[in-house]
Amino acid sequence: MSELFTKTIPAQPPRQDARDLQSRLYREIGLAAVEAALFAPDLLLAEIEQRQTVGAASAEVVTFPSKAA
């Protein structure tokens, strides 16, 4: 009989109102912005280098007619 009373009932998670959800949203946005600021330059540089190596192999010279004539 004492075993029934020793088991604890899990507490309900705290209720989230609009302010809590808004704070969480702003925190997530802030973390995403920091991540983008830290890692985006490296990713952009790698993408630019890749385009330059691929683009150099298939580069073509395109001429346009001159309007001065």
NULO-251290 format. One line per field, with one value per atom (N, C-alpha, C): atom name; residue in one letter; residue number from 1; x, y, z. Coordinates in steps of 0.02 Angstrom, whole numbers. Layout:
<atoms>
atom <- CA; ...;
type <- A; ...;
seq <- NUM; ...;
X <- X; ...;
Y <- Y; ...;
Z <- Z; ...;
</atoms>
This chain:
<atoms>
atom <- N; CA; C; N; CA; C; N; CA; C; N; CA; C; N; CA; C; N; CA; C; N; CA; C; N; CA; C; N; CA; C; N; CA; C; N; CA; C; N; CA; C; N; CA; C; N; CA; C; N; CA; C; N; CA; C; N; CA; C; N; CA; C; N; CA; C; N; CA; C; N; CA; C; N; CA; C; N; CA; C; N; CA; C; N; CA; C; N; CA; C; N; CA; C; N; CA; C; N; CA; C; N; CA; C; N; CA; C; N; CA; C; N; CA; C; N; CA; C; N; CA; C; N; CA; C; N; CA; C; N; CA; C; N; CA; C; N; CA; C; N; CA; C; N; CA; C; N; CA; C; N; CA; C; N; CA; C; N; CA; C; N; CA; C; N; CA; C; N; CA; C; N; CA; C; N; CA; C; N; CA; C; N; CA; C; N; CA; C; N; CA; C; N; CA; C; N; CA; C; N; CA; C; N; CA; C; N; CA; C; N; CA; C; N; CA; C; N; CA; C; N; CA; C; N; CA; C; N; CA; C; N; CA; C; N; CA; C; N; CA; C;
type <- M; M; M; S; S; S; E; E; E; L; L; L; F; F; F; T; T; T; K; K; K; T; T; T; I; I; I; P; P; P; A; A; A; Q; Q; Q; P; P; P; P; P; P; R; R; R; Q; Q; Q; D; D; D; A; A; A; R; R; R; D; D; D; L; L; L; Q; Q; Q; S; S; S; R; R; R; L; L; L; Y; Y; Y; R; R; R; E; E; E; I; I; I; G; G; G; L; L; L; A; A; A; A; A; A; V; V; V; E; E; E; A; A; A; A; A; A; L; L; L; F; F; F; A; A; A; P; P; P; D; D; D; L; L; L; L; L; L; L; L; L; A; A; A; E; E; E; I; I; I; E; E; E; Q; Q; Q; R; R; R; Q; Q; Q; T; T; T; V; V; V; G; G; G; A; A; A; A; A; A; S; S; S; A; A; A; E; E; E; V; V; V; V; V; V; T; T; T; F; F; F; P; P; P; S; S; S; K; K; K; A; A; A; A; A; A;
seq <- 1; 1; 1; 2; 2; 2; 3; 3; 3; 4; 4; 4; 5; 5; 5; 6; 6; 6; 7; 7; 7; 8; 8; 8; 9; 9; 9; 10; 10; 10; 11; 11; 11; 12; 12; 12; 13; 13; 13; 14; 14; 14; 15; 15; 15; 16; 16; 16; 17; 17; 17; 18; 18; 18; 19; 19; 19; 20; 20; 20; 21; 21; 21; 22; 22; 22; 23; 23; 23; 24; 24; 24; 25; 25; 25; 26; 26; 26; 27; 27; 27; 28; 28; 28; 29; 29; 29; 30; 30; 30; 31; 31; 31; 32; 32; 32; 33; 33; 33; 34; 34; 34; 35; 35; 35; 36; 36; 36; 37; 37; 37; 38; 38; 38; 39; 39; 39; 40; 40; 40; 41; 41; 41; 42; 42; 42; 43; 43; 43; 44; 44; 44; 45; 45; 45; 46; 46; 46; 47; 47; 47; 48; 48; 48; 49; 49; 49; 50; 50; 50; 51; 51; 51; 52; 52; 52; 53; 53; 53; 54; 54; 54; 55; 55; 55; 56; 56; 56; 57; 57; 57; 58; 58; 58; 59; 59; 59; 60; 60; 60; 61; 61; 61; 62; 62; 62; 63; 63; 63; 64; 64; 64; 65; 65; 65; 66; 66; 66; 67; 67; 67; 68; 68; 68; 69; 69; 69;
X <- 41; 0; 43; 99; 142; 176; 181; 212; 170; 106; 63; 74; 90; 98; 168; 217; 286; 299; 257; 268; 247; 290; 276; 240; 197; 162; 203; 217; 257; 221; 259; 230; 216; 164; 148; 200; 218; 266; 235; 277; 250; 214; 162; 122; 159; 156; 190; 139; 147; 103; 137; 105; 130; 199; 211; 277; 333; 319; 370; 385; 333; 343; 380; 363; 397; 471; 485; 555; 594; 562; 594; 608; 559; 567; 625; 628; 682; 750; 752; 815; 838; 791; 808; 831; 797; 817; 887; 900; 966; 1021; 1008; 1057; 1069; 1017; 1024; 1065; 1054; 1091; 1165; 1180; 1250; 1283; 1247; 1275; 1288; 1242; 1251; 1311; 1319; 1375; 1441; 1442; 1504; 1523; 1474; 1490; 1476; 1435; 1418; 1479; 1524; 1581; 1623; 1633; 1671; 1635; 1569; 1530; 1529; 1522; 1521; 1588; 1642; 1708; 1719; 1698; 1704; 1662; 1602; 1560; 1590; 1618; 1650; 1710; 1751; 1809; 1787; 1734; 1709; 1684; 1648; 1624; 1681; 1734; 1790; 1826; 1834; 1869; 1827; 1762; 1717; 1707; 1699; 1687; 1747; 1808; 1868; 1874; 1851; 1856; 1807; 1750; 1699; 1687; 1738; 1730; 1729; 1684; 1679; 1681; 1708; 1709; 1651; 1608; 1550; 1560; 1554; 1563; 1495; 1489; 1428; 1444; 1399; 1412; 1421; 1466; 1481; 1430; 1405; 1358; 1394; 1459; 1498; 1504; 1494; 1504; 1450;
Y <- -59; 0; 63; 60; 119; 132; 81; 89; 136; 135; 179; 252; 267; 336; 362; 319; 341; 362; 340; 359; 431; 468; 538; 547; 593; 608; 662; 650; 700; 767; 819; 886; 907; 945; 970; 1024; 1026; 1077; 1147; 1196; 1263; 1288; 1324; 1350; 1405; 1407; 1459; 1508; 1570; 1620; 1655; 1704; 1737; 1768; 1795; 1826; 1775; 1717; 1664; 1640; 1632; 1609; 1662; 1726; 1779; 1783; 1775; 1774; 1717; 1659; 1601; 1613; 1643; 1658; 1705; 1759; 1808; 1777; 1732; 1698; 1654; 1617; 1575; 1617; 1673; 1718; 1745; 1765; 1791; 1739; 1678; 1625; 1611; 1612; 1600; 1657; 1718; 1775; 1770; 1750; 1742; 1687; 1632; 1576; 1598; 1635; 1658; 1706; 1749; 1796; 1760; 1706; 1670; 1624; 1590; 1539; 1558; 1608; 1627; 1651; 1692; 1713; 1654; 1604; 1545; 1507; 1500; 1465; 1504; 1570; 1610; 1608; 1610; 1607; 1541; 1486; 1421; 1417; 1446; 1445; 1488; 1545; 1588; 1552; 1520; 1484; 1427; 1393; 1338; 1364; 1419; 1448; 1471; 1498; 1521; 1463; 1408; 1351; 1318; 1312; 1283; 1331; 1395; 1445; 1457; 1449; 1460; 1407; 1348; 1294; 1303; 1334; 1341; 1415; 1457; 1528; 1540; 1583; 1602; 1677; 1702; 1774; 1790; 1835; 1855; 1927; 1940; 2008; 2037; 2100; 2136; 2187; 2199; 2248; 2317; 2354; 2421; 2470; 2515; 2565; 2626; 2629; 2686; 2686; 2632; 2627; 2658;
Z <- 0; 0; 0; 35; 38; -30; -72; -138; -182; -174; -214; -198; -135; -115; -127; -138; -147; -220; -266; -335; -344; -379; -390; -458; -459; -521; -558; -622; -657; -660; -648; -649; -720; -729; -796; -815; -878; -898; -888; -875; -864; -926; -914; -969; -1005; -1070; -1108; -1134; -1113; -1139; -1198; -1226; -1287; -1276; -1216; -1203; -1203; -1174; -1174; -1245; -1285; -1354; -1395; -1383; -1419; -1398; -1335; -1312; -1343; -1346; -1377; -1451; -1486; -1557; -1567; -1528; -1536; -1520; -1471; -1454; -1512; -1543; -1600; -1659; -1671; -1726; -1713; -1651; -1634; -1643; -1623; -1632; -1706; -1745; -1817; -1849; -1826; -1853; -1836; -1775; -1755; -1795; -1804; -1843; -1915; -1944; -2012; -2017; -1968; -1969; -1962; -1924; -1912; -1970; -1999; -2048; -2120; -2132; -2201; -2241; -2214; -2255; -2280; -2239; -2260; -2316; -2308; -2359; -2424; -2420; -2480; -2516; -2477; -2507; -2543; -2512; -2544; -2607; -2606; -2665; -2721; -2705; -2755; -2786; -2745; -2771; -2817; -2799; -2840; -2907; -2907; -2969; -3014; -2983; -3022; -3056; -3022; -3052; -3106; -3094; -3144; -3201; -3186; -3238; -3282; -3256; -3296; -3351; -3338; -3387; -3445; -3431; -3483; -3502; -3494; -3509; -3584; -3605; -3675; -3680; -3734; -3746; -3791; -3768; -3807; -3828; -3893; -3918; -3937; -3925; -3942; -3997; -4042; -4094; -4064; -4091; -4066; -4095; -4054; -4077; -4106; -4097; -4121; -4197; -4229; -4302; -4341;
</atoms>
